Amino acid sequence: MNKTSFASDNYAGIHPDILKAIADANDGHVPAYGGDHYTARAIDKFHEQFGNDIEVYFVFNGTAANVTSLSALMRSYHAVICAEKAHIQVDECGAPEKNSGSKLLLVPTADGKITVDKILPHLERAGDQHHVQPRVISISQSTEYGTVYSPREIRTIADFAHDNNMFLHMDGARVSNAAAGLDLSLKAITKDAGVDVLSFGGTKNGLMIGEAVVFFNRELANGFQYIRKQSMQLASKMRFISAQFHALLSDDLWRRNASHANKMARLLADKLSTVQGVRITQQVQANGVFVIFPRQHISRLQEKFHFYVWNEERDEVRLMTSFNTTEDEIENFIRHIQEVIR
C-alpha cells in the first residue's frame, strides 16, 4: 500500500498535461539529439520567459544541470562558494568536485541563505598560488530550508561576484516555487537579478524527467554542447524532455503547479502550529515545512507517512508538498500526529 508522502516533491507523479505532452510527442520519426521541432518550440518558451539573448540546454537531472553548468564556468584550480547545506555539497555525492576538479568552499547558514559578509572570508587568499581560487558563487532558490532569496538579495550577491571576477550560479530545482511565492516572474529573480547561469528545475514541479541549463551570459555557453556530451547528458530522443518543458512553460502551468504546492505547505504549517509539542523552525516561503517533532514519535509517524529527518540532533524533519498534494492528505496527517502525540 502506498503511503502518503511529505518526503519530497520528487515522490509525486507526472502532471497529466506533461504526460499528455510526452504521448503527443510519441508520433513518427524526428531528428535526434535536439534537432527536432519539439526542442525548438521548448526553447522558444524559454525565450518568452527570459528573453532571446539566452542559451538553453536540456539534461536528464538536477545533479547534471548543476555539475555541467559549474564545469562550464571553471578550471580545476577554481572553487565554488556555497551554503553548507547546498544540494551540490550534501546530496550530489561529490559529483561537482569529481567532474569539475574544483573545490567547494562552504558558508555556514541558519536558514539556507548566504550573504556577502559570510562569503567574504573565502576571498582572503585570492591570487595566492597555494590556494584554490573562488570563481563561482552558487545559491539555491528556493533554498534547502525552503526559504527564498528576494531579487535585492540576489542582486547584492551577483554584484559582489562580478566585482570580484566571479560568476553567480543558481540551483533552481525549485525556482518555480520561489517565483510563485514571491509573486514575481522567473526572469525577475534570475536574469534581472544578475544570475549568470541557472539550473532550471522541472522534475520537482510535475515533469517525469529533465532539467535545463540556462545561460544568461551567452559567452559562458561557448563549448557547453561538448561538456554536455562528455557528461553523458545529451539525450538522443530529446523531444521527450523538450515536449515536457513546452507544456510546463505554456499557460502558466509552472506557476499553477508551484502555487498549489506552496499553498499546501502554508496550510500544513498552519495546521502544525496548533499541535502541542510541535515547533516550526523556518519561514514557510515555498513548498517546504521544517518542524521539530518529539523524538519518541517520529518513527511511528513514519510508519504511515513518508518524510525525512533533516537534523537528527534536534529532531527536525522536512515536510515537502507538491503540485498534487491534497487538503485531505494534510488533514489526515495532522489527525494522525495528534493521535500519536496524545
LINRA-V848335 format. One line per field, one symbol per residue. phi: phi as a letter, one per 40 degrees, with the letter a starting at -180 (. if undefined). psi: psi as a letter, one per 20 degrees, with the letter a starting at -180 (. if undefined). burial: b if it has 9 or more other C-alpha atoms within 8 Angstrom, else e. Layout:
phi: ???
psi: ???
burial: ???
This chain:
phi: .cccbbcacccccccdccccccccccbgbbdcggcbcccccccdcccccbhccbbbbcbcacdccccccccccbbcccbbcaccbddcccbbfgddccccgcbcbcbcacbgcbbdcccddcccbcgcccbcbdbbbbbbbcccbgcbccdcccccccccdccbfbbbbbcbdbccccccccfbccccbbdcchccbbcccbccbhccahbbbbcccccccdgccccccccgbcccccdcccdccccccbfgddccccccdcccccccccccccccgbbcbbccbbbbbbacbddcbccccccbbcabccbccbfcbbbbbbcbcbcccccccccccccccc
psi: ppqppjgqihhqbpphhghhhgghimoaprqrkjkrhggghghhhhhhhirilrpppqrgrgggggghghhiirrhjrqpprqhjqhhghkjkjgggghijrqppqpqqijipqrhhhhghijhkpioiiqqophpppqporrijjrppqhggghgggggghhklrqoqpolhkhhhggghilrrhhhjeghjjpgppoophhikiqgqprqpoohohhiipjhhhggghjkjopgmhhhgghghgghjqkkhghggghgggghggggggghiippjpppiqpnickqppqpqpgiighhhihhpprqogohhjkpqppqraijpqhghgghggggghggh.
burial: eeeebbbbbeebebbeebbebbeebeeeeeebbbbbebbbbbbebbbebbeeebbbebbbbbbbbbbbbbbbbbbebbbbbbbbbbbbbbebeebbbeebbbbbbebebeebbbebebbeebbeebeeeeebbbbbbbbbbbbbbbbbbebeebbbbbbbbbeeebbbbbbbbbbbbbbbbeebbbbbbbbebbbbbbbbbbbbbbbbbbbbbbbbbbeebeeeeebbbebebbbebbbbbbbbbbbbbbeebbbebbbbbbbbbbbbbebbbeeeebbbebebbbbbbbbbbbeebbeebbeebbbebeeeeebbbbbbbbbebeeebbeebbebbbebee
